[in-house]
Amino acid sequence: MALLQDGYTLMHEHVTIDLSGVKKDLDCRLDCFDETVEEFRRLYGYGVRNILEVTNLGMGRDIDYIKRVEEASGIRILVSTGFYKEPFLPEMVGSDTVEELAVLAEKEVLEGIEGTGIRAAAIGEFGTSKNEMKPMEEKVFEAMSLAAVRTGAPVTTHTTLGTLGKEQAEYLIAHGVKPEKIIIGHMDLSQDTEKILELLEMGVNVGFDTVGKLNYCPDIFRVQALQKIAERGRLSQVVLSMDITRKSHLKAFGGIGYGYLFESFLPLLRENGFSEEQIAMLLIHNPRRILEREGEEA
């Protein structure tokens, strides 16, 4: 069976996630099954056929819940392995060795997660704090690099407000991860086009994956940055998503919803001269290239 269904792919979403314990905010427990399914059915109508779900160990990953949403919506949901960032890392990151953490991620990619037989399609999202890679975060980077090299799985990262993107890329590449299989996440939040272009010159991919989070970054910056990236011939290294993480992000609770990218952002791109071919590159061809692995049908 092909890894991806034909259609659009969102490359950084959360179907369910629970960061409420650390954040002391129940809004950060995204567990609204009916509302999520309703929105995913709307996404299906917009042409979305795949979502890379980047909730991992310590973030409230729930494979059964994800699969139920998949079955109810018709959208294929690819799951991830790994560990997030401080202060959301589970105790095992501190207690286990780098090798043990790598072997766990490797097993989830190659054999399956928690006896489900469902294999992780990506390693991520793992990340760094604002302007700082803390010791436990570096441990995760080392372990996830090992797992990526051994499995060939793509890696997808979290940058805090777009900081340390270059440092993340340098670390991963130095540890043997292929640049074309790296997504440095949330780089739209850097609001620094030159920094983004510098990253792209390194051969890695970047995520413009907080589309619609206007309190962090106006969408017009994303459009203008994408225009400059296209002028440099680097649009083939960018993926899109919205990073929905809270109940209040859903339409039913007054948020922009998972459909915002198709209802508001793509029209903005089209108004600013982007072609359907370029949109297909961002939402179909780039995800397929990144997610497919040697020896597997994609």
N, C-alpha and C positions, 0 to 999 in steps of 0.2 A: 504493500500500500504506500502511495506517495506520502511524503511527510506533510506537504502543504496541499490544500485544496486550491483550485484555480480561483483567484480573486484577490482582494486587498488583504494585507496583513498589517496589523498594529503590532509594534515591536517592543512595547514596554507598558504593560497594563497589569492591574491587580483585579482579579475576579472576586477574591475575598482576601482580606488581610486584617491582622489585629496587632496594632502597635499601641493599643489603649492602656496596657499595663504600665509601660514606661512613660507615656505621654499624659497619663491620668486624665484621659478624655475619651469618652465612649463614642464620640464621633469618628474616632480612629479605628473602630471595629466595623469593618465593612462586611456585613453578613446579611444583606437584604436580598434574599434569593429571588423572590417574585419580581421585585423592581429591577434587579439585574437582568433577569431573563427577558423581561419586557424590553429593556434597552438593547439587549443583544439581538433580539428579533428585529428591532429597528435597524441595527447595524447590518444585519443580513440583507435587509432591503436596500441598503446603500452599497452593497457589493463586498462587504467584509466577509471573508471566509476563514480567516485564521487570526489568532491572537497569541502572542508570546506572553505568558503569565510569569512574572518575575518575582513572585512571592516565594521565599525559601525558608530554610530552617531558622527558627527564631522570630519569624514574621507572621506566624499563624497559618502556614501553608496547610491546605486541606484538600487532598487529592479527590476524595469522594465528592465533596461539594463542587469542585471544579468540573468533574466529569458529569455531574447532574446538570450543571448549567450548559455544558457542551451538548448533551443529549436533548435538552429542552429548546436550545436555540439553533442548532444546526451549524454553529461555528466551531471549527476545530480549535481547541485550546491546548497549546504546547506548554509544558510545565518546565520548571527550572530547579536547579540544585545549588547549594552553596550557603553562604552566610552573609548577612547584610553589612552593618557597620556598628561602631559604638554609638549609643549605649544599648543596642538591640541584639547583641551577640549572645547566643545561648552559652551556658556554662561549659559545654564541651569544647568550645574554642580555646578556653583557658586551660582545660585539663588534658586534652588530647594533644598528640604531637602533630607537627605539620604533615608528616606522612600519613597518619591516621585520618586526618581531615581530608587529605587528598584522595585517599582510598575510598572514603565514604562517597565523595562527589563522583569519583570515577565509577563506582558501582551503580550509583543512581543513573548515570548516563548510559552505561553499557548493559546493565541487567534489569534495572527498574527500581521503583521507589516503594519502600515499605511493603514488599510482597505483592504489590499491585500488578507488576509486570509492565507498568507504564514508565517509560524511560524519559529522563530529562532531556530536553532538546537543547538546552543552553545552561551555562554556568553563570549564575548571577541572581539578582543584582547584588554585587558586593562593592563596597565603597570606602570612601575616606571622609573625614570630618572637614569642616571649613578650614581651608589653608593648612591642613595638617593630616598626615598619615600616622595615626596612633599605633603603638606597638602591636596590639591585637589585630588591628586592621592590616598591618603589614604581614602578620602571620597568615591571615586569610588570603591575602594577595599571593603569598608564596605557595600556599596549599592549592589554591584555585589555578594558579599557573601550572603547577605540576599536573593537575587533573586535566587541564585543557591540552597540554602537550601530549599526554598519554592517550586521550580519547579523540582529539581533533574537534571537540565540541567548541562552538563559539562562546565567547565570554561577553557579558554585558555589565557595565559598571554604573555605580552611582557617584556622581560628583556633587558635593554640597555647593549649590549655587554656581556650578561651573568651575569651581576652583580645583586645582591640581590635576586637571585633565592631561596636560603634557606629562606630568610626573607619573601618572597612572600608565599612560601609553609607553613611556620609556621603561618602566618597571616590567610590564608584561612582555614587551618585545625582548628585553634583556634576558628574561627567563624563558625564552623560546616560543612564546605564543605568536602565531602568525598574525601580522598586522591586519590582514584582510578578514580575520575572524574575531577582531576586537571591535566592540561598540563602546565608546566612551560616552556615558549617558549625561543627560541634562545640560549639554553644552550650550543650548539656547539661553539658559539662565546666566551664562557668563556675560551676555550682552556685549561681547567683544569679538567682532568679526575677524579681526586679524589673528587673535588667539585660536579661533576655530580653524581658519585657513592654515595656520601653522601645524595644527594637529593633522589636518587632512593631508598635508604634504608628507607626513610620516607614514601614510598608507593605511591608517586605521579608519574606521567608520565613526561617525558621531550621531548621537541621538538628539534630534529636535523633538523631545518626547514629553514636554510639559505644555503642549499647545493648549491655549485657553486659560492657563493660569496667569491671568493678567495682573494680579497683584504682585507677581514676581517679575514679569517681563511682558511688555506689550506685543501683541501679535504682529504689528507692523515691523518690529525689529526682526522677527523671525522671517517675514517675507523679504525684507531688504537684504538680510544675511544670505538667504537662499538664492537671491538674485546674483549676489557677488560670487557665491559658491558655484553657481551655474556658469557664470562668465569664466571662471577658472577651470571649468571642465571637471569639477569634483562632485557633481550632484549624485553620481553613482555611489557615493560613500555616506549618504545621509539616510536615516530612517525617521519615521514619524510616529508619534503616539501622544497620549494625554496624561498618563500616569494618574489615573483615578484611584484615590486611596481612602476617601472618607464618605460616610453616609451623605453628608451635605453636598458632595459633588454630584450626586444623582439627581436627575430631573425631578423625580417624585418628591424630593426634599429641597427643591429650589436651586439646585446646582446646574452646571452647564451640560452634564450628562456625557456618556461615552460617544454620543453622536455629534458632538460639537465640531470635531475635526471636519466632518463631512457637511455639516449644516452651515458652518461659518468660515472655517479656515480655508478649505479648498475653494469656495467661491472667491475669497480674498486673493488667493494665489492666481486664480483665473483672471480676475480683474487686473492683476498686475503682470499679465503677459505670460503666465505659465501655460504650457501646452498639456494636452491630455497625455502625450508621450512622456513628458517630464513627471507628471503626477503618477503615471504607471511605474516609472523608474523608482520613485520614492516609496510607493506602497505595494508594489508587486515584485519587481525585478531585484531590487536591493535586498529585501528580506529573503528572497529565495536563494540568492547567491551566498548570503551570510549563513543561513541556517542549514543548507545542505552540506553533508559530510561525505568524504570519499568512501566509496564502497557501499553507500546507502542510496536508495532511490529517494529523490527529493521532489 
